[in-house]
């Protein structure tokens, strides 16, 4: 169906102008009534954050999201455009999305006065009704509100002419959603200017007093510590937000795993069959949980879910590299591949320690804690004794990058006691992968490492080669 191209045709179509808050409320009601989630790709907020956000949207509030990094604040903010109508009419040539029925810019007012019902109409997609700015100390009023355009003056216009103005991001997001990330980093004088546009609706740009009755929803994000730190945000602007929504990290490992599986971009190559055991993904998720509980990690800066995603990607990449070197075609990450995680972990957490050189030890302790947590959760306790007993005497098992998958499969045959814990670990895997030597190798390494961390077996060696033996 073609869209109206003139003001007269727009009126004849029956289109009605709706304020942005009512438009979002109407579409949110339809989404909630149908049972469709507001943000299907944001997991773990169904019973915590989402109800608060639904309330804010139904109330027509400006919103600020408070949370540490990696809590999907920006994703939710950008996802709000899905609650806008798909297309919106504006006066043709308008820089600030003028409503054809109530234009506010001089360009649009003059055009409607001159052409009347013949005023040309263009349509804007909802994705283009979103404006975003990262707040930085050097952000200027010109960026947000506007500035005199010297090019327009050079074209012959006078300074007294409103048409010499170049509108900033906020006016250009008229009839849409404007997002300000890390709001407390905005200088106070700029906060005042932003408040003036959003509250009093008029501003002065280089001596031009311009009446701008903008129709904008303001959504912002901030770190809780910066937001509550006295003096970082002027009180009138803080009061502008009708709803303050606190985000959080996943409350359980299952949710973190689901996010990893949704977001991770796993390495692969032609001729390789990559399969990631669920217990290895859980190790990466548990590492993040361990970091969030560690006194050695700066919790004020947070431990992003991106840490879990990056660690999973690096773990799989190391397994792919290992397989390419050995000529194997079935790629399954093992415990030995966790040695690659410091490269993807150290840049995403802030370690707090007074002892120089302890960073590596702290990272290793997080990996060990994650492996032990998965071992205790996934391997039945009554299966340990048989494996430990099998090591009595001079039994020694070598593990490492250079040990082939077939060697691990032979190990399973030579030590029948390993079959029970290995079967327990592989019970949740795809049947087509669970019986492969590569998957068996991964399960055996987790069982042996878990027994070592439980102080049931000794482990000698370092790097990519190790030996497990009896503690007696």
N, C-alpha and C positions, 0 to 999 in steps of 0.2 A: 504494500500500500504506500503510495507516494505521500510525502509530507507537504503541508502547505508552504508556499514560498512567498506569500504576501500577507500583510496584516489582515486584509479583508478575508482571505482564504482561511487564515488561522481562526478568526472569529466564527466563520461558517462551520468549521470543523468541530466546534464545541469545546475546544481546548480551554481549560481553566488554569489560571495562574495560582500556584500554591506555594506558600512560604516553605523554605527548606526544612524547617523543623516539622511542619505538618506532613510534608512529603515523605520524610524519613519515618515518621511515626506511622503513617498509613502503610508503607511497605513493610515496616517491622511487624506490625500487627498481622499482616497477611502471612509473613514468614512464620511467626510464632503460632498462628492459628493452624497452619498446615503441618506443623511439627518439623519443619525444615530448619536445620541449625543455621545460626547467623554466620558462623565461620567454620565450615566443615573441616578445614585443614588445621584448625587450632585445637589441639587435644589436651584433655585434662582440666578444662575450665567449666565443664558442663554444670557442675553443682556449686561452683564458687564464684568465678568472675562473670560468667555469662548471665546469670540472673541479675547481677548488679548493672551490667551493661544494658540489658533489655529495659530495666527500670529507667535508666538515664535517657535512653532513646525515646521511650514512651512519654517521658516527662519533658522532652525537648531541651535537655540541658547541654551546655558546653561541658566537656569532659576532660579530666586529666588522669592519665594512667601513671601510677607510681609503681616502680619495680626495678630490680636490678637488671643488668644486661642479659639478653637471651631469654626473655620471658614473653616473646611474641607481641610486645606492645606495638611495634611498628606494623607488623602484619595485620593486627586487628584494626589499627587506624586506617591503613590503606584499604582494608576489606570493607570499610563503611560505605565505599562508593557503590557496593552491590545493593545497597538499600535506596539508591537514587533511581528515579525513572531513567530508562535507557537513553532517551533522547529528550532534549529541552530546547525550545525555540528561543532565539535571541534576535535583536535587531542586527541586521547585516553590518559587518564592519566594526561592531562594538568590541572594545578592549576589555570591558568589565561585565560581559554577559548580560547586557541590559534586557530587562523584561519588556517585551513589545507593548504590553498594556500599561506599564509604568516605568518608562526609561528614566535613568538618573544622570547619565553622562551628557555633556553638552552635545557631543556628536550625535547620540541617539535622539535626544530631544529635538534638535534642529532637523534631523532627518524625518521624524514623525510629523513635525509641524509642517514641513515642506511637502511631503508626499502623501500624508494621511494613510488611507487604506491601501495605497500602493506601496507602502514601505516594504522593502525586501526583508525576508526572514531567512535566517540560516539556523541549522540545528547543531547542537553540541552534544557529543556522547558523554555519558556519565563519567567515564574514565578521565575526561578532560575537565571535569568540575572539581578536581582535587588539586590543592596547592600544598607544598611542603617546604619547610625550611629547617635546617639544623641550626639551632641557636649557638652562636659563637660570639666572643667579646667584640669582634670587629663588625658584627652585623649593624648595618646603618638603617636610618629611617627610610632612605631612598629604596633600600631592598624591600622593605615591608609595605611602605605606604606610597612612595613615589618621589619624583624629582622633575625639575624643569629639563626638558629635552633640548639641548643646544642645536641639534639637527633641525628641529622644527622651527627654532628661531632663525636659523640660517636660511630656511625656506621662505622667510618673509613675515612670519607671525610676530605679534607684539607680546611682550612679557605679561601684559594684562589679559591676554587671551587664554582662556582655560584650556584650549586645545594644544597649548605648548607643553602640557603636563604628560609625563610618562608614568603611568600607574605602576605601583609596586605589586608584590605578590598577593597581598590581602585583597585589594580592590579587584584584581584580576580573577580572584576566586569567588567573586560575588555570585550568590545563588548556588554555593557549593560548600565544600568542606576544606578548611584550612588547618594544617597540622604544623605544630611547632615542637620539634624534638629537642630534648634536653633544655627545657624552658628556663631553668634557673641560671643558665649560662648567659642569658640575654642581659645586656647592660641595663641598669635601672632607667636611664633616660629613654631607651628604646621601649622598655616595658610601658612607660607612660604614654608614648606615642601609639603603641598597640592598643592600650586601653582606650585611648581617645577615639580611635576608629571604631572599636567594637561596642563602646558604651554610648558616648556622646554623638557619634556618627558624623562628626565634622573634624576636619584637620586643616592645618595650614602648611602648604608646601611652598617654600621660598616666597612667603608673603601672600600666596593665594589661599583664601579661605574657601574651601570646597566642601559643599554639603554632600556627604556620601551616606545615604541611608542603606548601607550594605545589608544583605541578607546572607549571613555567613554563620556556620557552626564552627566554633573553635575547639580543636582537640589537641591536647598536648601530652608529652611524656616527660618524665623526670625520674631521677634516682631518688629514692625516699630520703636519703641522708642530705642531699643537696636541697631538696624541696623543703624539708623541715628546718634546715639550718637558718637561723634568724638572719634576716637581712638579704638573703639571696633572691627573694621574690617580694615585690611590693604588695602590700596588703590589698589594695583595691583590685589588682589584677587577680590575685589569689581568690578573692571573693567572687570574681566573675564566673568561676567554674561551679556549675550546679551540682556536679557529681565528681567525687574523687574515688577512683577504683584501684584497689591494690591487687597487683598481679603476683604470681608466685611460680616457683619451679614445680615440676611434676611431683605429686605427693607420693607416688609409688614407682617402683622399678618398671612395672608393666607399662605404665604410660610413657616413661622415658624410652623404653624399647620400641613402642609403637611410633614415637616421634622419629627415632633413628631409622626405622624401616621405611617411614614415609619420606624422609628428607635426604638420606645418605645417597650419594652418587658413587657407586662402587666401581672400582677399577676392573677392567676386563680386557680381553684381547681375542682375536680370531683363533679358534681352535682350543680355547680354554673353557671349561665348565666350572663356573664359580658358584660355590654353595657356602653360605655362612651359617654355622650352627647357632641355634638360638642361645645356647649357653655362652658362646663367645660374644654375642651381642649384649647379653646380660652382664658380662664382665665389663664392657665399656660403659654401660649404664651405671653399674655399681661403683665404678671408679669416680664418676661425677658425684654420686651420692656420698661417697667417702670424703671427697674434697669439700663438699658443702658442710660436712660435720667436723672437719679437721681444724684444730686450733692453729695449725701452721699456715693456713690459707686465709687471706684477707676476705672475710665474708661481706664486708661493706661493698666491695666491687663485684661480688657475686661470682658464681661458677655457672657459666652459660650452658644451655642445652647444646649449643654449638660444639662444646667440648666433647660430648658423647658422639655427636655426628662425625666430627673430624677424627676422633680416635678410631671409630669404626672404619672410616675410609682409609686411614693410614694402615690399620691392621690388615685390611684386605689387600691393600697395595703391596705390603711386604710379603704377603702370601703369594700374590701374583708374581712378584719379582723372584721369590724363591722357586716357584714352579717353573718359571721361564728358564732359570739357570739349570735346574735339574732335568728339564725335559718332560715334566709331568703335565698331564692335560686336565686332571681334576684338581681344582684349587679350593682348599678348605683351610681357613686360618687356624693356627694352633697357639698354644701358650708361648712358644718360642717367638711368634710374631709380635707379642706384646712388647718386646724389646724396642720396637720402633715408636712406641707411644710418647716417650719424652719429647720428641720433636714436635708433636702436635698438641702436647699438654702444656709445656712450659710457657708458651706465649699466650695462653688463655686463662691462666690463673696468676694471682699475685701471692708469692710465697713470703711469709713473714718469719724471718729467722735472723738472729744476731750472729750466728756462726757461719762464716764464709765457707762456701763449698758444700753446704748441706742440702742444696736444692735437689741434687740427684738422689740423695737418700730419701728425701720426702716424697719425691715422685715414685720411687721404687716401693715405698711403703704403701702408697695409695693403690698401686697395681696389685700388691700382695693382698691388701685388704679386700679388693674387689674379687680376686680369684677365690679367696677363702670364703667370701659370702656366697658366691655362686656354688662352690663345692658343697657347703653345708646345706644349701637350699635344694640342690638338685640330686645329690648322691645320698642314697639311704644309709643311715649310720650303721645298720646291721651288715652292710656289705664291706666294711673296712677291714674287719679282722682277718678275713680270708686272704686279702691282698697283702696285708702286713706279714702274715704268717708265711706267705709264699717267698718272702725276701729273707727268711731265716737262713743262716749259713753264708755262703759266698755268692749269693745271687746279686748280680749288678745289672742294671738296665741303662743303656746309653740313649739319650734323646738329644735332639738338636736339628738344625737346618739340613744337615747332610744325611740324616737318617730318613730313608725312603718310606713311603706309605706302606709298601709291601712288607717292610721290616717290622712295622708296627702291627700289621695284620698277623704276621708270624708270631709276634710276641703274645698276641691275644690267645693264640692256639697253645703256646708253650706255658702260659700261666692262666689256667682256666678260671682262677679266682677273679681275674680282671673282668670276666664276661658279665658278671652281675652289675657292677657299677657302670660299666660302659653301656650296657643295655638300658639302664635307667636314664643315662644322659641322652641317649639317642632315641628314646621312646617318643619324643615330641617332634622329631625331625621328619621330613618327607621320606616315605618308605623307599623311594627310588634313590635317595642319597644316603640314607642311614646305613646301608650295608657296604658302602664303598670303602676301600682301604684308607682313603684320605680322611673320611669322616671318623673312622675308627681311630686313626692316628691322633686326631684332635681330641677325641674323648679320653684316650689313654693319657695324653699329656696333662689334661685337666685333673684326672684322677690322681696321678702321681704327684703333681704340684700341690694339689689339695691335701694329700696325706703328708707331704713335707711341711706345709704351712701349719698343719694340725699337730706337728711334732711326732708323727708316726713313722716317718722315713727320713733318712739323711740325704742331703743333696750336695754333691761336690761339683766344682767347676764354675765357669763364668761365661758370660757372653752367650753365644749360640750353641754351646756344647755343655752338657751336664750329665752326671751319673747319679742314679738313685740306688741307695743300698739300705740295708737294715740298720737300725739305730743301736742294736746290741753288738 
